[in-house]
Amino acid sequence: MSQNPPAPSARLGDVVPPVTDQPLIFDALLTPHRSLSHGGFKWVMIALAAVLAPMGLYFLSLGAWPVFGFCGLELLLVWLGFRFSYRTGQAHERLRLTPDNLRIEQTDHRGQTRAHEFQPYWLRLELIEPDAGQEDGFGPQELAITSHGRRLIIGRFLTPSERRDFARALEGALHRARMPQPTRQVLA
């Protein structure tokens, strides 16, 4: 989770927020955490291949040729699993708050974006805690924004502590957005 990130470059199919003259109160980009970088992934695959290739060749020399094929299959399955994980990690959510509007853009791992707009004065944040009998000790299960009968769950991929911190930050920003804005009066 990062606040006030640099604006990403627009790609084909991206939803670009409308240009507004309203001051930006809050700008957050929520992304799933991936603990292994692409460079680390390459080293894991090299190390795995360094272990599996000699083992497969040894069994091939003993006449157990299916083991050699299964070593290659295992390497392929690990590569595909990481590839899928990195692809799902491309999902993100962007929240932009101005005094008159909260715009939430949810982009899935395929790059499809859905935009939602809310009026900040009527918004409520809900941290849904686990039931007493289902307490897992980790914290809130989901964070939802509700307004006029609409409910939108945000930050599904955040950890419970990140969800709680983000809810506090967004609640503070919503409070600032609801404050009366200074106006300039021209005396004649």
Disulfide bonds with the S-S distance in Angstrom:
none
